[in-house]
């Protein structure tokens, strides 16, 4: 069965907003290789509307490389009750919120690679609560920003089991957790 993996950048004090403003200072060759390996294992991207639209405005404009080509070429599933069509980024399918559990359950049972979610918000909370989120990959950056959107919310409450931790040369740490069902 395919895994659903949430891969999220966070600061040491637990904030996730605007990672484009602070995460690149910590991206070393070893961290980039980890990101590429995670992408190679995945063949579908699941996101909410805001992430989908943000990624669709950036990724197709990037120069060709293995990571960009892979994220642009994979199937994109966008969870939205407001989008009428998802035709701005490659092959995309809209999943309505009321059908999220049913459709992701079916996706997980299809053959293929992992399904990746970038970020951590209402979508990951809903996936975790439904027992459909298999792993969190938390990229903890050695940086304190003091304020912002928190990594987790009250709705995120769940017990986790540490599967892996890895420290990169920049001080960036990746913690891989599995929700305990």
Secondary structure per residue as TSV (DSSP state, phi and psi in degrees):
chain	resnum	aa	ss	phi	psi
A	1	X	-	360.0	142.7
A	2	X	-	-70.0	149.8
A	3	X	-	-98.6	149.2
A	4	X	E	-104.7	121.6
A	5	X	E	-121.0	126.8
A	6	X	E	-98.0	119.0
A	7	X	E	-112.1	117.8
A	8	X	E	-135.4	132.3
A	9	X	E	-86.0	134.9
A	10	X	E	-141.6	154.3
A	11	X	E	-85.2	166.3
A	12	X	T	-59.2	-32.7
A	13	X	T	-89.3	12.8
A	14	X	S	85.8	29.6
A	15	X	B	-111.9	150.2
A	16	X	-	-125.0	-7.4
A	17	X	T	-77.1	148.3
A	18	X	T	54.5	48.8
A	19	X	G	-62.5	-20.5
A	20	X	G	-63.8	-18.5
A	21	X	G	-88.2	-14.2
A	22	X	T	-139.1	-15.2
A	23	X	S	-81.4	-27.8
A	24	X	G	-65.9	-25.5
A	25	X	G	-64.1	-16.5
A	26	X	G	-110.4	5.4
A	27	X	-	-89.2	101.3
A	28	X	-	-103.8	174.2
A	29	X	H	-56.6	-40.9
A	30	X	H	-68.4	-37.3
A	31	X	H	-69.7	-40.6
A	32	X	H	-62.3	-37.4
A	33	X	H	-65.3	-40.5
A	34	X	H	-60.4	-46.2
A	35	X	H	-61.1	-41.4
A	36	X	H	-66.7	-42.2
A	37	X	H	-61.5	-40.8
A	38	X	H	-63.2	-41.3
A	39	X	H	-66.7	-38.8
A	40	X	H	-62.2	-31.3
A	41	X	T	-78.3	-10.7
A	42	X	E	-108.2	147.8
A	43	X	E	-134.8	11.4
A	44	X	E	-148.2	144.8
A	45	X	E	-116.6	128.3
A	46	X	E	-113.8	128.2
A	47	X	E	-149.9	163.9
A	48	X	E	-81.4	174.0
A	49	X	H	-59.7	-46.6
A	50	X	H	-63.9	-43.9
A	51	X	H	-65.8	-43.0
A	52	X	H	-56.9	-50.5
A	53	X	H	-65.8	-38.9
A	54	X	H	-64.5	-46.6
A	55	X	H	-65.0	-40.6
A	56	X	H	-63.3	-25.0
A	57	X	H	-84.7	-15.2
A	58	X	H	-110.7	-53.9
A	59	X	G	-60.1	-41.9
A	60	X	G	-65.1	-17.7
A	61	X	G	-90.6	-8.7
A	62	X	S	-76.4	151.7
A	63	X	-	-61.2	152.3
A	64	X	-	-66.7	127.3
A	65	X	-	-154.2	174.1
A	66	X	H	-60.5	-43.1
A	67	X	H	-65.7	-50.6
A	68	X	H	-61.3	-43.8
A	69	X	H	-62.8	-37.9
A	70	X	H	-69.3	-47.7
A	71	X	H	-67.1	-35.2
A	72	X	H	-72.2	-29.3
A	73	X	H	-89.5	-16.0
A	74	X	S	-78.4	165.3
A	75	X	E	-75.8	134.9
A	76	X	E	-108.5	128.0
A	77	X	E	-112.4	122.4
A	78	X	E	-115.2	125.8
A	79	X	E	-90.2	115.5
A	80	X	-	-160.6	140.8
A	81	X	S	-103.2	-0.8
A	82	X	S	-111.7	-26.2
A	83	X	-	-69.0	135.9
A	84	X	S	-86.3	-36.2
A	85	X	-	-150.1	154.2
A	86	X	-	-119.3	78.4
A	87	X	-	-123.1	20.1
A	88	X	S	-98.1	-4.7
A	89	X	S	-150.7	99.8
A	90	X	S	52.0	-145.7
A	91	X	S	-87.3	112.9
A	92	X	E	-133.0	146.2
A	93	X	E	-130.5	136.0
A	94	X	E	-87.0	133.8
A	95	X	E	-113.5	121.7
A	96	X	-	-76.2	144.4
A	97	X	G	-52.4	-39.8
A	98	X	G	-67.3	-18.7
A	99	X	G	-105.4	5.4
A	100	X	H	-55.4	-53.7
A	101	X	H	-62.3	-47.1
A	102	X	H	-62.0	-46.0
A	103	X	H	-72.6	-38.2
A	104	X	H	-71.5	-35.6
A	105	X	H	-58.0	-44.6
A	106	X	H	-65.6	-41.0
A	107	X	H	-60.8	-42.6
A	108	X	H	-62.7	-28.2
A	109	X	H	-85.9	-12.2
A	110	X	S	-77.1	154.0
A	111	X	S	-67.8	151.5
A	112	X	S	143.4	-174.3
A	113	X	S	-84.2	-174.0
A	114	X	E	-65.9	162.0
A	115	X	E	-111.3	121.1
A	116	X	E	-106.9	141.8
A	117	X	E	-119.4	126.2
A	118	X	E	-99.1	124.8
A	119	X	S	106.3	179.8
A	120	X	-	-151.8	106.9
A	121	X	S	-153.3	-144.8
A	122	X	H	-59.6	-35.5
A	123	X	H	-64.3	-47.2
A	124	X	H	-67.0	-36.2
A	125	X	H	-60.8	-45.8
A	126	X	H	-63.8	-40.3
A	127	X	H	-65.3	-43.2
A	128	X	H	-64.0	-45.8
A	129	X	H	-62.7	-29.6
A	130	X	T	-87.0	-1.6
A	131	X	T	75.9	21.1
A	132	X	-	-103.5	-9.4
A	133	X	-	-91.1	121.9
A	134	X	-	-92.9	-34.5
A	135	X	E	-150.5	146.1
A	136	X	E	-106.3	129.5
A	137	X	E	-111.5	100.9
A	138	X	E	-97.4	117.9
A	139	X	E	-93.9	94.4
A	140	X	E	-90.1	114.9
A	141	X	E	-92.2	137.6
A	142	X	S	-76.1	71.4
A	143	X	-	-151.8	135.9
A	144	X	-	-113.9	123.6
A	145	X	-	-107.0	-18.9
A	146	X	S	85.4	-17.0
A	147	X	-	-166.3	163.7
A	148	X	S	140.8	-163.5
A	149	X	S	-79.5	125.5
A	150	X	B	-72.5	151.2
A	151	X	S	-59.5	-43.3
A	152	X	-	-126.2	157.0
A	153	X	-	-123.2	175.1
A	154	X	G	-55.4	-37.3
A	155	X	G	-69.5	-13.1
A	156	X	G	-80.0	-8.1
A	157	X	-	-51.7	121.2
A	158	X	-	-167.6	156.2
A	159	X	-	-85.8	144.4
A	160	X	E	-127.2	151.6
A	161	X	E	-116.8	126.0
A	162	X	E	-71.8	123.5
A	163	X	E	-100.5	-32.3
A	164	X	E	-161.7	149.6
A	165	X	E	-140.5	142.6
A	166	X	E	-142.3	133.7
A	167	X	E	-110.8	132.0
A	168	X	-	-100.7	166.9
A	169	X	T	-60.7	-22.1
A	170	X	T	-84.8	-5.2
A	171	X	S	95.0	-8.2
A	172	X	-	-63.5	135.2
A	173	X	E	-121.1	134.9
A	174	X	E	-109.1	126.4
A	175	X	E	-112.9	124.7
A	176	X	E	-108.9	119.6
A	177	X	E	-120.5	151.4
A	178	X	E	-117.2	127.5
A	179	X	E	-63.0	137.0
A	180	X	-	-87.5	120.4
A	181	X	-	-88.4	360.0
